Amino acid sequence: EPHIHSGKNHDSPFSQSKYDIQKAFEFRVNYLINETLTRMQKMRIKASLQEAWTQINVHILKGACYAFIELYILNSFRQSINDFAKETIKNFAENLYQVFGYNIIITNASAFLESHYMTREDLNDLREKTLGLYIDLKNDMLKAADSIAMPDEFLRAPIGASDGDIYRKFINTMWTAEKCFEKPVYWREFNHGQQDQ
């Protein structure tokens, strides 16, 4: 059972762990599973096992499943970082790891806040840290995207092309779109049902 912090102390478990992503993910999984079991037991008093399971499954258990999957992805990512030989690639992967982890924590902040695992100050600090990581990653991300050299056919982007001629591609996409130069279907409604002129 996860330890639920009282929230009275300014130091939260998250800040005491020095914003340890792994511990936060593990806490979230344990917290959501504990919440699932607690609510299941409460609902079993009033409802049948099937009714209780259905309601828990939709509202709470789904979140616990996502939390476990994200923890698995995080652990796999962490292990793969050690396989990189170059220090620059390791640093880049480490920053990506932190961005991934921090974004999941920020997106699911409600579970961390309601359990007092983190405070609003922690959340604001985390947002600032994530913004700083985005700035650090910006140039490396562009290099990584270029090194992958994904063909335009796979990207299927209306703008952006490997030849750099983005505007012509965008205009051609618009001009060749079906019914591009025809009046929209709602035109008659705005024209009060008058005949086409």
Solvent accessible surface area in square Angstrom, and as a share of the most:
residue,aa,sasa,rsa
1,E,187,0.84
2,P,16,0.10
3,H,142,0.63
4,I,74,0.38
5,H,29,0.13
6,S,74,0.48
7,G,32,0.31
8,K,184,0.78
9,N,89,0.46
10,H,128,0.57
11,D,72,0.37
12,S,1,0.01
13,P,27,0.17
14,F,0,0.00
15,S,36,0.23
16,Q,111,0.49
17,S,26,0.17
18,K,179,0.76
19,Y,32,0.12
20,D,48,0.25
21,I,10,0.05
22,Q,51,0.23
23,K,110,0.47
24,A,0,0.00
25,F,3,0.01
26,E,67,0.30
27,F,20,0.08
28,R,10,0.04
29,V,10,0.06
30,N,78,0.40
31,Y,14,0.05
32,L,27,0.14
33,I,78,0.40
34,N,34,0.17
35,E,39,0.18
36,T,10,0.06
37,L,102,0.51
38,T,50,0.29
39,R,115,0.42
40,M,32,0.14
41,Q,125,0.55
42,K,130,0.55
43,M,46,0.21
44,R,112,0.41
45,I,147,0.74
46,K,188,0.80
47,A,24,0.19
48,S,56,0.36
49,L,105,0.52
50,Q,142,0.63
51,E,96,0.43
52,A,0,0.00
53,W,120,0.42
54,T,73,0.42
55,Q,91,0.40
56,I,1,0.00
57,N,64,0.33
58,V,92,0.53
59,H,140,0.62
60,I,20,0.10
61,L,36,0.18
62,K,111,0.47
63,G,27,0.26
64,A,3,0.03
65,C,66,0.40
66,Y,115,0.44
67,A,0,0.00
68,F,119,0.50
69,I,92,0.47
70,E,31,0.14
71,L,20,0.10
72,Y,143,0.54
73,I,80,0.41
74,L,0,0.00
75,N,46,0.23
76,S,49,0.32
77,F,49,0.21
78,R,77,0.28
79,Q,124,0.55
80,S,45,0.29
81,I,6,0.03
82,N,100,0.51
83,D,120,0.62
84,F,78,0.33
85,A,105,0.81
86,K,131,0.56
87,E,114,0.51
88,T,102,0.59
89,I,74,0.38
90,K,60,0.25
91,N,82,0.42
92,F,39,0.16
93,A,5,0.04
94,E,50,0.23
95,N,36,0.19
96,L,52,0.26
97,Y,11,0.04
98,Q,52,0.23
99,V,15,0.09
100,F,57,0.24
101,G,0,0.00
102,Y,9,0.03
103,N,51,0.26
104,I,28,0.14
105,I,0,0.00
106,I,34,0.17
107,T,109,0.63
108,N,36,0.19
109,A,9,0.07
110,S,79,0.51
111,A,12,0.09
112,F,2,0.01
113,L,36,0.18
114,E,105,0.47
115,S,1,0.01
116,H,81,0.36
117,Y,15,0.06
118,M,4,0.02
119,T,27,0.16
120,R,163,0.59
121,E,91,0.41
122,D,8,0.04
123,L,6,0.03
124,N,83,0.43
125,D,68,0.35
126,L,0,0.00
127,R,117,0.43
128,E,120,0.54
129,K,89,0.38
130,T,6,0.04
131,L,102,0.51
132,G,31,0.30
133,L,17,0.08
134,Y,101,0.38
135,I,118,0.60
136,D,90,0.47
137,L,5,0.03
138,K,121,0.51
139,N,89,0.46
140,D,53,0.27
141,M,89,0.40
142,L,114,0.56
143,K,135,0.57
144,A,30,0.23
145,A,62,0.48
146,D,110,0.57
147,S,91,0.59
148,I,118,0.60
149,A,74,0.57
150,M,89,0.40
151,P,57,0.36
152,D,38,0.20
153,E,133,0.60
154,F,149,0.62
155,L,100,0.50
156,R,203,0.74
157,A,32,0.25
158,P,69,0.43
159,I,92,0.47
160,G,33,0.32
161,A,22,0.17
162,S,101,0.65
163,D,112,0.58
164,G,57,0.54
165,D,55,0.28
166,I,57,0.29
167,Y,164,0.62
168,R,158,0.58
169,K,58,0.25
170,F,80,0.33
171,I,67,0.34
172,N,68,0.35
173,T,62,0.36
174,M,89,0.40
175,W,147,0.51
176,T,114,0.66
177,A,51,0.40
178,E,153,0.69
179,K,130,0.55
180,C,53,0.32
181,F,162,0.68
182,E,113,0.51
183,K,102,0.43
184,P,63,0.40
185,V,140,0.80
186,Y,117,0.45
187,W,59,0.21
188,R,121,0.44
189,E,137,0.61
190,F,154,0.64
191,N,34,0.18
192,H,158,0.70
193,G,53,0.51
194,Q,92,0.41
195,Q,143,0.63
196,D,80,0.42
197,Q,183,0.81
